[in-house]
């Protein structure tokens, strides 16, 4: 929305550089404090730069823990995060402080599902090894047994977390002839499950997951969920794919399973502690690794920014934000 000419525009702190179209809209409708250099602020600097701001448009790289939220200027009344995930924001602290918090669901579903399929294909067909062979001029010709991978048709795809993204992955996987299994807190209605088999426990799902695709949020309960005990439940030579949050995977345990071949391959777009990922992932030939590209299309990132601004517009116009989470 565009504010009336005689109405003072709210001041909005934008913590990272966003797509040009998003920044242009923010500058039009707000007194926007932009991060032109895209230098990620730490908590202390974020608090300092929020002085005089009415709202904050943050990203997943901003750690808005209880201490940071407690130090925010009293002028700040709303936080919109440029993400679906919100584990970087202490929602309880925000509620205590009386802050409204919003996220950006829906708009990144397809882009993230596309990356999940890319990771499944890349891991199954040894794409990283093949590309390195070409770039290193180590390909010496076709051979009947060269670079044999895993065929996807008929494989059981286990989806841990059958929300919007999980269902979009399932829709894509069906076109490859994969059989869909899933675990959720509750089974889906038949019109959403579309024949996918529900598992009441994640352990039951793991036992049938020739390919495991992780779409669970990072919570205290899911942190390091995929550890050595649960990896042992997977079928031999399974593939692990993660486009959710890196902390759901126990890195040392997955790396050990990749080394022994207990897990055939892994396709990973997210990592615990990123961008400082576990260095051993880089040394393994059976990993297909991407730098958190799940939502990284121009169209998607613009839609995320516009959705965040929609929520801010609602708040400052006196309407309940569509995507309020606190």
C-alpha positions as semicolon CSV with decimal commas, in nm:
position;residue;x (nm);y (nm);z (nm)
1;X;0,000;0,000;0,000
2;X;0,103;0,363;-0,038
3;X;0,051;0,588;0,261
4;X;-0,142;0,914;0,238
5;X;0,083;1,211;0,159
6;X;0,008;1,387;0,487
7;X;0,066;1,077;0,699
8;X;0,416;1,026;0,837
9;X;0,565;0,711;0,695
10;X;0,675;0,448;0,947
11;X;1,047;0,389;0,975
12;X;1,153;0,039;0,869
13;X;1,492;-0,119;0,936
14;X;1,583;-0,375;0,667
15;X;1,872;-0,583;0,798
16;X;2,004;-0,731;0,470
17;X;2,015;-0,628;0,106
18;X;1,695;-0,749;-0,061
19;X;1,598;-0,774;-0,431
20;X;1,584;-0,437;-0,601
21;X;1,208;-0,442;-0,654
22;X;1,149;-0,515;-0,285
23;X;1,376;-0,232;-0,172
24;X;1,209;0,006;-0,418
25;X;0,866;-0,070;-0,273
26;X;0,999;-0,036;0,082
27;X;1,158;0,300;-0,002
28;X;0,831;0,417;-0,157
29;X;0,608;0,328;0,135
30;X;0,841;0,363;0,434
31;X;1,131;0,560;0,561
32;X;1,347;0,260;0,484
33;X;1,689;0,208;0,640
34;X;1,861;-0,016;0,386
35;X;2,172;-0,232;0,419
36;X;2,334;-0,136;0,088
37;X;2,661;-0,319;0,159
38;X;2,475;-0,633;0,277
39;X;2,694;-0,652;0,585
40;X;2,504;-0,882;0,825
41;X;2,459;-0,706;1,160
42;X;2,528;-0,876;1,490
43;X;2,280;-0,835;1,772
44;X;2,446;-0,527;1,917
45;X;2,456;-0,346;1,584
46;X;2,099;-0,449;1,500
47;X;1,978;-0,294;1,826
48;X;2,174;0,023;1,754
49;X;2,044;0,054;1,398
50;X;1,686;-0,009;1,513
51;X;1,688;0,317;1,706
52;X;1,385;0,516;1,590
53;X;1,248;0,229;1,379
54;X;0,883;0,130;1,398
55;X;0,943;-0,211;1,245
56;X;1,217;-0,452;1,138
57;X;1,235;-0,662;0,823
58;X;1,490;-0,929;0,916
59;X;1,622;-1,253;0,766
60;X;1,730;-1,593;0,895
61;X;2,085;-1,464;0,949
62;X;1,963;-1,227;1,223
63;X;1,967;-1,381;1,570
64;X;1,679;-1,217;1,752
65;X;1,717;-1,404;2,078
66;X;1,561;-1,298;2,408
67;X;1,853;-1,073;2,499
68;X;1,846;-0,890;2,164
69;X;1,468;-0,853;2,170
70;X;1,488;-0,720;2,524
71;X;1,728;-0,445;2,412
72;X;1,530;-0,332;2,108
73;X;1,411;0,030;2,119
74;X;1,056;0,074;2,245
75;X;0,962;0,225;1,910
76;X;0,984;-0,119;1,744
77;X;0,640;-0,284;1,741
78;X;0,658;-0,538;1,458
79;X;0,911;-0,780;1,305
80;X;0,863;-0,936;0,962
81;X;1,106;-1,213;0,874
82;X;1,207;-1,279;0,514
83;X;1,155;-1,653;0,559
84;X;0,911;-1,925;0,651
85;X;1,132;-2,058;0,930
86;X;1,143;-1,853;1,246
87;X;1,380;-2,036;1,479
88;X;1,610;-1,732;1,465
89;X;1,347;-1,533;1,656
90;X;1,257;-1,602;2,019
91;X;0,879;-1,591;1,980
92;X;0,816;-1,615;2,354
93;X;1,039;-1,315;2,416
94;X;0,861;-1,129;2,135
95;X;0,521;-1,204;2,288
96;X;0,641;-1,092;2,631
97;X;0,767;-0,770;2,479
98;X;0,437;-0,722;2,291
99;X;0,598;-0,749;1,946
100;X;0,406;-0,875;1,645
101;X;0,606;-1,126;1,438
102;X;0,520;-1,240;1,083
103;X;0,677;-1,480;0,833
104;X;0,639;-1,551;0,460
105;X;0,469;-1,889;0,397
106;X;0,337;-2,022;0,065
107;X;0,554;-1,820;-0,174
108;X;0,869;-2,035;-0,161
109;X;0,702;-2,377;-0,175
110;X;0,765;-2,457;-0,542
111;X;1,121;-2,324;-0,552
112;X;1,224;-2,530;-0,250
113;X;1,050;-2,841;-0,381
114;X;1,239;-2,801;-0,710
115;X;1,569;-2,793;-0,520
116;X;1,469;-3,105;-0,325
117;X;1,415;-3,290;-0,654
118;X;1,745;-3,157;-0,785
119;X;1,917;-3,296;-0,474
120;X;1,742;-3,632;-0,508
121;X;1,846;-3,661;-0,871
122;X;2,196;-3,527;-0,811
123;X;2,261;-3,765;-0,524
124;X;2,106;-4,068;-0,696
125;X;2,287;-4,014;-1,026
126;X;2,626;-3,910;-0,881
127;X;2,609;-3,568;-1,043
128;X;2,877;-3,410;-0,826
129;X;3,127;-3,684;-0,912
130;X;3,043;-3,657;-1,280
131;X;3,082;-3,282;-1,295
132;X;3,415;-3,293;-1,112
133;X;3,535;-3,559;-1,355
134;X;3,451;-3,335;-1,650
135;X;3,600;-3,020;-1,495
136;X;3,914;-3,208;-1,400
137;X;3,953;-3,359;-1,748
138;X;3,932;-3,707;-1,597
139;X;3,662;-3,853;-1,822
140;X;3,816;-4,105;-2,059
141;X;3,507;-4,228;-2,237
142;X;3,184;-4,419;-2,199
143;X;3,188;-4,766;-2,044
144;X;2,904;-5,008;-1,956
145;X;2,974;-4,999;-1,583
146;X;3,093;-4,641;-1,549
147;X;2,935;-4,414;-1,284
148;X;2,637;-4,637;-1,212
149;X;2,379;-4,459;-0,999
150;X;2,039;-4,536;-0,848
151;X;1,717;-4,547;-1,054
152;X;1,431;-4,353;-0,893
153;X;1,136;-4,539;-1,045
154;X;0,968;-4,763;-0,788
155;X;1,178;-4,631;-0,499
156;X;1,003;-4,540;-0,175
157;X;1,034;-4,170;-0,095
158;X;0,994;-4,098;0,275
159;X;0,891;-3,739;0,345
160;X;0,952;-3,622;0,699
161;X;0,707;-3,332;0,734
162;X;0,423;-3,331;0,481
163;X;0,345;-2,961;0,483
164;X;0,325;-2,740;0,176
165;X;0,680;-2,813;0,063
166;X;0,661;-3,183;0,144
167;X;0,343;-3,217;-0,061
168;X;0,501;-3,027;-0,351
169;X;0,797;-3,266;-0,343
170;X;0,559;-3,561;-0,344
171;X;0,380;-3,423;-0,650
172;X;0,707;-3,397;-0,838
173;X;0,834;-3,735;-0,722
174;X;0,524;-3,914;-0,847
175;X;0,618;-3,816;-1,200
176;X;0,937;-4,019;-1,155
177;X;0,738;-4,324;-1,050
178;X;0,830;-4,299;-0,683
179;X;0,605;-4,437;-0,408
180;X;0,528;-4,178;-0,140
181;X;0,540;-4,240;0,234
182;X;0,526;-3,968;0,499
183;X;0,522;-3,880;0,866
184;X;0,335;-3,584;1,009
185;X;0,198;-3,508;1,352
186;X;-0,143;-3,597;1,205
187;X;-0,240;-3,782;0,885
188;X;-0,345;-3,568;0,592
189;X;-0,694;-3,563;0,449
190;X;-0,719;-3,802;0,151
191;X;-0,747;-3,513;-0,096
192;X;-0,406;-3,388;0,023
193;X;-0,236;-3,724;0,078
194;X;-0,324;-3,844;-0,274
195;X;-0,250;-4,203;-0,183
196;X;0,069;-4,140;0,017
197;X;0,105;-4,385;0,305
198;X;0,099;-4,230;0,652
199;X;0,338;-4,343;0,926
200;X;0,246;-4,261;1,283
201;X;0,610;-4,247;1,395
202;X;0,920;-4,118;1,220
203;X;1,092;-4,447;1,298
204;X;0,830;-4,636;1,097
205;X;0,886;-4,396;0,807
206;X;1,263;-4,438;0,816
207;X;1,235;-4,814;0,782
208;X;1,076;-4,781;0,436
209;X;1,263;-4,473;0,308
210;X;1,485;-4,570;0,018
211;X;1,514;-4,193;-0,015
212;X;1,450;-3,971;0,288
213;X;1,359;-3,608;0,222
214;X;1,358;-3,389;0,533
215;X;1,104;-3,107;0,558
216;X;1,071;-3,074;0,935
217;X;1,125;-2,745;1,120
218;X;1,417;-2,714;1,359
219;X;1,288;-2,745;1,714
220;X;1,439;-2,881;2,035
221;X;1,269;-3,210;1,948
222;X;1,405;-3,232;1,593
223;X;1,760;-3,105;1,656
224;X;2,001;-3,382;1,549
225;X;1,701;-3,603;1,474
226;X;1,889;-3,797;1,207
227;X;2,160;-3,952;1,423
228;X;2,335;-4,289;1,408
229;X;2,045;-4,468;1,580
230;X;1,791;-4,346;1,326
231;X;2,026;-4,385;1,029
232;X;2,048;-4,754;1,124
233;X;1,673;-4,779;1,065
234;X;1,701;-4,674;0,700
235;X;1,716;-4,941;0,428
236;X;2,069;-5,025;0,322
237;X;2,213;-4,781;0,069
238;X;1,943;-4,519;0,128
239;X;1,973;-4,158;0,009
240;X;1,930;-3,865;0,250
241;X;1,814;-3,523;0,129
242;X;1,775;-3,213;0,345
243;X;1,624;-2,881;0,238
244;X;1,479;-2,793;0,579
245;X;1,735;-2,694;0,844
246;X;2,087;-2,824;0,885
247;X;2,049;-2,883;1,257
248;X;1,799;-3,164;1,198
249;X;2,094;-3,381;1,088
250;X;2,376;-3,500;1,314
251;X;2,669;-3,426;1,084
252;X;2,925;-3,666;1,231
253;X;2,681;-3,956;1,219
254;X;2,569;-3,892;0,862
255;X;2,929;-3,848;0,746
256;X;3,026;-4,179;0,908
257;X;2,738;-4,354;0,730
258;X;2,836;-4,198;0,397
259;X;3,195;-4,315;0,442
260;X;3,097;-4,676;0,503
261;X;2,831;-4,680;0,232
262;X;2,554;-4,745;0,486
263;X;2,400;-4,435;0,329
264;X;2,461;-4,436;-0,045
265;X;2,454;-4,061;-0,097
266;X;2,331;-3,733;0,049
267;X;2,192;-3,423;-0,118
268;X;2,217;-3,126;0,116
269;X;2,111;-2,763;0,071
270;X;2,126;-2,667;0,439
271;X;2,389;-2,720;0,705
272;X;2,433;-2,672;1,074
273;X;2,645;-2,364;1,137
274;X;2,629;-2,255;0,774
275;X;2,818;-2,115;0,593
276;X;3,087;-2,286;0,803
277;X;2,982;-2,638;0,720
278;X;3,140;-2,959;0,846
279;X;3,455;-2,981;0,629
280;X;3,429;-3,357;0,581
281;X;3,124;-3,317;0,358
282;X;3,353;-3,162;0,096
283;X;3,583;-3,464;0,095
284;X;3,312;-3,722;0,025
285;X;3,244;-3,819;-0,338
286;X;2,888;-3,927;-0,255
287;X;2,761;-3,586;-0,148
288;X;2,573;-3,340;-0,368
289;X;2,600;-3,002;-0,194
290;X;2,430;-2,668;-0,257
291;X;2,471;-2,334;-0,072
292;X;2,116;-2,293;0,068
293;X;1,951;-2,230;-0,269
294;X;1,602;-2,354;-0,177
295;X;1,422;-2,025;-0,239
296;X;1,689;-1,871;-0,460
297;X;1,501;-1,764;-0,769
298;X;1,443;-1,400;-0,847
299;X;1,069;-1,454;-0,860
300;X;1,059;-1,631;-0,525
301;X;1,283;-1,390;-0,336
302;X;1,080;-1,096;-0,467
303;X;0,759;-1,270;-0,361
304;X;0,905;-1,328;-0,014
305;X;0,994;-0,961;0,020
306;X;0,652;-0,849;-0,103
307;X;0,481;-1,088;0,140
308;X;0,685;-0,946;0,429
309;X;0,591;-0,593;0,321
310;X;0,225;-0,695;0,289
311;X;0,232;-0,800;0,653
312;X;0,397;-0,475;0,758
313;X;0,145;-0,276;0,554
314;X;-0,139;-0,455;0,732
315;X;0,006;-0,380;1,073
316;X;0,062;-0,012;1,011
317;X;-0,284;0,022;0,852
318;X;-0,441;-0,124;1,166
319;X;-0,527;-0,461;1,011
320;X;-0,425;-0,803;1,149
321;X;-0,121;-0,922;0,947
322;X;-0,203;-1,224;0,735
323;X;0,098;-1,426;0,844
324;X;0,125;-1,340;1,212
325;X;0,308;-1,606;1,416
326;X;0,342;-1,409;1,742
